[in-house]
Amino acid sequence: MMNIPTLHPANNATPMATPLPIPPKEATFTQQLRETSALLVRRTFTLMELFSLNARNEYEIVNTRGRIIGRASENQSGLVGFMARTFLGPWRTFEIHVRDSRHRLVAIGKSHFRFILNRFEILDAQGNYLGAIEQRWSLFYKAFDITDSRGRYILRMTSPYWNPWTFPLTRGSHELARVTKKWSGIFAEVLTDKEQFAVEFHSSKLNASERILLVFCAIFVDVMYFEGQGTSSLREYVGL
């Protein structure tokens, strides 16, 4: 039987390099939505707000680890956008674009001019209809219906006028999510529109599209009841 000699590397031979681990692919925005139990939708500061001017709405979307996973911004800028925000408030026509951390478009929220009972339509990056947030008439509550891509009712968001900072989202008698305004400090609240909204997902059964709708719920609540200086407080308490 032939003996096969064992080969040993020479003393001065270069050792074989250990291959570096392949970094995991960054999770997409929708994947991160599915994996988190809560998000913070935080309005970003603009210099115009120090002078009580209505700047366009811009937000950071932050996960529970404090990492910014996306941003949202109103598309209307310049003089036309400023005039619409100042004189028409939440009843104006506007769009909110949500992008991930790599600036890729994720979804678009569209609101068309209406005198009463606003409606916010949500589309994905390809323009496919995801659902809508529709304001409903209610004497004692701020009320919104959330519908899916087929127009089916899936959630109701309400908030009594005596508790204007909390918006539970229910399906039947079960609370599946909640949007809550979080105070960002006295200085910020007095001088700027630096609002923060916690979006809590209480059910693992909420799919990615529904969670995107809930992110837009926080933005819609801000535009409807907390946007601007002075007039926002009036809208908040009278429920317009």
One Martini backbone bead per residue (centre of mass of N, CA, C, O) as a GRO file, in nm:
protein
  240
    1MET     BB    1   0.096   0.036   0.023
    2MET     BB    2   0.071   0.364  -0.033
    3ASN     BB    3   0.245   0.635   0.093
    4ILE     BB    4   0.122   0.948   0.195
    5PRO     BB    5   0.249   1.236   0.234
    6THR     BB    6   0.278   1.490   0.458
    7LEU     BB    7   0.200   1.827   0.425
    8HIS     BB    8   0.402   2.109   0.510
    9PRO     BB    9   0.444   2.416   0.577
   10ALA     BB   10   0.641   2.653   0.551
   11ASN     BB   11   0.769   2.881   0.763
   12ASN     BB   12   0.741   3.124   0.523
   13ALA     BB   13   0.454   3.090   0.478
   14THR     BB   14   0.150   3.206   0.383
   15PRO     BB   15  -0.129   3.227   0.531
   16MET     BB   16  -0.449   3.165   0.513
   17ALA     BB   17  -0.713   3.354   0.471
   18THR     BB   18  -0.982   3.453   0.643
   19PRO     BB   19  -1.293   3.478   0.570
   20LEU     BB   20  -1.518   3.712   0.553
   21PRO     BB   21  -1.806   3.803   0.661
   22ILE     BB   22  -2.117   3.837   0.542
   23PRO     BB   23  -2.316   4.083   0.539
   24PRO     BB   24  -2.617   4.157   0.610
   25LYS     BB   25  -2.895   4.237   0.473
   26GLU     BB   26  -3.081   4.497   0.466
   27ALA     BB   27  -3.365   4.575   0.582
   28THR     BB   28  -3.654   4.658   0.500
   29PHE     BB   29  -3.904   4.857   0.582
   30THR     BB   30  -4.123   4.632   0.601
   31GLN     BB   31  -3.960   4.438   0.776
   32GLN     BB   32  -3.928   4.635   1.017
   33LEU     BB   33  -4.229   4.662   1.070
   34ARG     BB   34  -4.283   4.357   1.138
   35GLU     BB   35  -4.046   4.347   1.382
   36THR     BB   36  -4.196   4.569   1.535
   37SER     BB   37  -4.377   4.726   1.821
   38ALA     BB   38  -4.257   5.020   1.748
   39LEU     BB   39  -4.285   5.378   1.677
   40LEU     BB   40  -4.138   5.697   1.575
   41VAL     BB   41  -4.293   6.002   1.482
   42ARG     BB   42  -4.080   6.276   1.386
   43ARG     BB   43  -4.058   6.598   1.381
   44THR     BB   44  -3.878   6.827   1.214
   45PHE     BB   45  -3.676   7.093   1.224
   46THR     BB   46  -3.743   7.440   1.142
   47LEU     BB   47  -3.675   7.773   1.107
   48MET     BB   48  -3.963   7.884   1.043
   49GLU     BB   49  -4.095   7.809   1.327
   50LEU     BB   50  -3.965   8.049   1.492
   51PHE     BB   51  -4.168   8.249   1.299
   52SER     BB   52  -4.456   8.118   1.259
   53LEU     BB   53  -4.412   7.929   1.011
   54ASN     BB   54  -4.539   7.716   0.756
   55ALA     BB   55  -4.387   7.443   0.715
   56ARG     BB   56  -4.309   7.171   0.585
   57ASN     BB   57  -4.355   6.840   0.633
   58GLU     BB   58  -4.128   6.656   0.851
   59TYR     BB   59  -3.997   6.315   0.908
   60GLU     BB   60  -3.908   6.069   1.144
   61ILE     BB   61  -3.842   5.712   1.150
   62VAL     BB   62  -3.834   5.526   1.456
   63ASN     BB   63  -3.713   5.285   1.635
   64THR     BB   64  -3.653   5.117   1.940
   65ARG     BB   65  -3.325   5.181   1.890
   66GLY     BB   66  -3.307   5.480   1.745
   67ARG     BB   67  -3.344   5.422   1.444
   68ILE     BB   68  -3.347   5.542   1.125
   69ILE     BB   69  -3.577   5.402   0.870
   70GLY     BB   70  -3.716   5.686   0.790
   71ARG     BB   71  -3.892   5.926   0.575
   72ALA     BB   72  -4.105   6.222   0.574
   73SER     BB   73  -4.262   6.432   0.312
   74GLU     BB   74  -4.369   6.715   0.181
   75ASN     BB   75  -4.414   6.830  -0.151
   76GLN     BB   76  -4.494   7.112  -0.061
   77SER     BB   77  -4.337   7.404  -0.168
   78GLY     BB   78  -4.302   7.713  -0.123
   79LEU     BB   79  -4.544   7.947  -0.172
   80VAL     BB   80  -4.784   7.761  -0.229
   81GLY     BB   81  -4.753   7.582   0.023
   82PHE     BB   82  -4.763   7.808   0.233
   83MET     BB   83  -5.048   7.914   0.161
   84ALA     BB   84  -5.200   7.649   0.207
   85ARG     BB   85  -5.122   7.607   0.507
   86THR     BB   86  -5.226   7.886   0.613
   87PHE     BB   87  -5.539   7.891   0.475
   88LEU     BB   88  -5.623   7.560   0.470
   89GLY     BB   89  -5.466   7.351   0.598
   90PRO     BB   90  -5.597   7.025   0.616
   91TRP     BB   91  -5.779   7.098   0.340
   92ARG     BB   92  -5.564   7.056   0.157
   93THR     BB   93  -5.352   6.977  -0.101
   94PHE     BB   94  -5.149   6.676  -0.053
   95GLU     BB   95  -4.823   6.516  -0.002
   96ILE     BB   96  -4.672   6.210   0.132
   97HIS     BB   97  -4.338   6.092   0.149
   98VAL     BB   98  -4.198   5.768   0.187
   99ARG     BB   99  -3.868   5.678   0.299
  100ASP     BB  100  -3.596   5.521   0.332
  101SER     BB  101  -3.260   5.513   0.433
  102ARG     BB  102  -3.204   5.514   0.094
  103HIS     BB  103  -3.436   5.695  -0.048
  104ARG     BB  104  -3.666   5.500  -0.102
  105LEU     BB  105  -3.965   5.453  -0.214
  106VAL     BB  106  -4.266   5.338  -0.037
  107ALA     BB  107  -4.488   5.581   0.002
  108ILE     BB  108  -4.814   5.750  -0.055
  109GLY     BB  109  -4.988   6.041   0.056
  110LYS     BB  110  -5.328   6.158  -0.021
  111SER     BB  111  -5.479   6.489  -0.022
  112HIS     BB  112  -5.785   6.635  -0.082
  113PHE     BB  113  -5.990   6.877  -0.126
  114ARG     BB  114  -6.195   6.958   0.169
  115PHE     BB  115  -6.434   7.079   0.384
  116ILE     BB  116  -6.503   6.785   0.490
  117LEU     BB  117  -6.401   6.497   0.575
  118ASN     BB  118  -6.129   6.367   0.547
  119ARG     BB  119  -5.889   6.211   0.306
  120PHE     BB  120  -5.640   5.940   0.304
  121GLU     BB  121  -5.436   5.819   0.052
  122ILE     BB  122  -5.266   5.502  -0.013
  123LEU     BB  123  -4.952   5.431  -0.175
  124ASP     BB  124  -4.726   5.278  -0.336
  125ALA     BB  125  -4.440   5.298  -0.530
  126GLN     BB  126  -4.627   5.184  -0.789
  127GLY     BB  127  -4.939   5.298  -0.730
  128ASN     BB  128  -5.076   5.117  -0.536
  129TYR     BB  129  -5.353   5.056  -0.357
  130LEU     BB  130  -5.385   5.031   0.010
  131GLY     BB  131  -5.565   5.281   0.123
  132ALA     BB  132  -5.753   5.451   0.396
  133ILE     BB  133  -5.828   5.766   0.568
  134GLU     BB  134  -6.145   5.835   0.729
  135GLN     BB  135  -6.344   6.077   0.820
  136ARG     BB  136  -6.587   6.096   1.085
  137TRP     BB  137  -6.882   6.152   1.221
  138SER     BB  138  -6.872   6.299   1.559
  139LEU     BB  139  -6.967   6.429   1.867
  140PHE     BB  140  -6.739   6.291   2.093
  141TYR     BB  141  -6.540   6.215   1.852
  142LYS     BB  142  -6.264   6.125   1.693
  143ALA     BB  143  -6.307   5.981   1.362
  144PHE     BB  144  -6.176   5.680   1.193
  145ASP     BB  145  -6.139   5.503   0.893
  146ILE     BB  146  -5.983   5.197   0.792
  147THR     BB  147  -5.892   5.096   0.468
  148ASP     BB  148  -5.837   4.892   0.215
  149SER     BB  149  -5.776   4.809  -0.120
  150ARG     BB  150  -6.107   4.721  -0.123
  151GLY     BB  151  -6.265   4.907   0.099
  152ARG     BB  152  -6.232   4.767   0.367
  153TYR     BB  153  -6.294   4.747   0.686
  154ILE     BB  154  -6.030   4.729   0.961
  155LEU     BB  155  -6.034   5.013   1.121
  156ARG     BB  156  -6.062   5.220   1.423
  157MET     BB  157  -6.017   5.571   1.498
  158THR     BB  158  -6.007   5.722   1.826
  159SER     BB  159  -6.093   6.042   2.011
  160PRO     BB  160  -6.145   6.217   2.271
  161TYR     BB  161  -6.161   6.552   2.358
  162TRP     BB  162  -6.044   6.487   2.663
  163ASN     BB  163  -5.816   6.295   2.486
  164PRO     BB  164  -5.617   6.425   2.233
  165TRP     BB  165  -5.338   6.215   2.244
  166THR     BB  166  -5.526   5.953   2.189
  167PHE     BB  167  -5.528   5.668   1.933
  168PRO     BB  168  -5.710   5.411   1.908
  169LEU     BB  169  -5.706   5.086   1.739
  170THR     BB  170  -5.988   4.904   1.619
  171ARG     BB  171  -6.143   4.562   1.622
  172GLY     BB  172  -6.402   4.598   1.752
  173SER     BB  173  -6.297   4.517   2.089
  174HIS     BB  174  -5.999   4.537   1.971
  175GLU     BB  175  -5.677   4.643   2.036
  176LEU     BB  176  -5.409   4.678   1.782
  177ALA     BB  177  -5.351   4.993   1.824
  178ARG     BB  178  -5.145   5.304   1.876
  179VAL     BB  179  -5.171   5.664   1.897
  180THR     BB  180  -4.924   5.893   2.048
  181LYS     BB  181  -4.857   6.179   2.193
  182LYS     BB  182  -4.531   6.319   2.243
  183TRP     BB  183  -4.343   6.495   2.443
  184SER     BB  184  -4.044   6.716   2.355
  185GLY     BB  185  -4.065   6.964   2.526
  186ILE     BB  186  -4.107   7.282   2.612
  187PHE     BB  187  -3.937   7.434   2.404
  188ALA     BB  188  -4.042   7.287   2.153
  189GLU     BB  189  -4.351   7.344   2.195
  190VAL     BB  190  -4.334   7.659   2.198
  191LEU     BB  191  -4.135   7.717   1.930
  192THR     BB  192  -4.236   7.448   1.790
  193ASP     BB  193  -4.333   7.151   1.573
  194LYS     BB  194  -4.207   6.913   1.766
  195GLU     BB  195  -4.342   6.626   1.705
  196GLN     BB  196  -4.454   6.314   1.868
  197PHE     BB  197  -4.529   5.968   1.758
  198ALA     BB  198  -4.660   5.681   1.882
  199VAL     BB  199  -4.645   5.348   1.736
  200GLU     BB  200  -4.845   5.074   1.834
  201PHE     BB  201  -4.813   4.717   1.812
  202HIS     BB  202  -5.043   4.468   1.946
  203SER     BB  203  -5.032   4.292   1.673
  204SER     BB  204  -4.903   4.028   1.470
  205LYS     BB  205  -5.142   4.040   1.240
  206LEU     BB  206  -5.018   4.279   1.123
  207ASN     BB  207  -4.943   4.386   0.829
  208ALA     BB  208  -4.755   4.579   0.627
  209SER     BB  209  -4.983   4.757   0.512
  210GLU     BB  210  -5.113   4.827   0.787
  211ARG     BB  211  -4.856   4.962   0.906
  212ILE     BB  212  -4.839   5.187   0.701
  213LEU     BB  213  -5.113   5.311   0.770
  214LEU     BB  214  -5.029   5.379   1.067
  215VAL     BB  215  -4.814   5.584   0.999
  216PHE     BB  216  -5.019   5.774   0.855
  217CYS     BB  217  -5.193   5.828   1.099
  218ALA     BB  218  -4.987   6.003   1.249
  219ILE     BB  219  -4.963   6.219   1.028
  220PHE     BB  220  -5.266   6.293   1.008
  221VAL     BB  221  -5.297   6.386   1.299
  222ASP     BB  222  -5.097   6.616   1.281
  223VAL     BB  223  -5.231   6.776   1.052
  224MET     BB  224  -5.518   6.804   1.185
  225TYR     BB  225  -5.422   6.891   1.518
  226PHE     BB  226  -5.087   7.009   1.522
  227GLU     BB  227  -5.057   7.205   1.307
  228GLY     BB  228  -4.906   7.473   1.378
  229GLN     BB  229  -4.994   7.790   1.511
  230GLY     BB  230  -5.265   7.809   1.734
  231THR     BB  231  -5.477   7.657   1.543
  232SER     BB  232  -5.415   7.372   1.653
  233SER     BB  233  -5.546   7.405   1.933
  234LEU     BB  234  -5.827   7.459   1.832
  235ARG     BB  235  -5.867   7.194   1.673
  236GLU     BB  236  -5.816   7.000   1.909
  237TYR     BB  237  -6.076   7.098   2.093
  238VAL     BB  238  -6.309   7.109   1.856
  239GLY     BB  239  -6.261   6.887   1.617
  240LEU     BB  240  -6.183   6.982   1.302
   0.00000   0.00000   0.00000
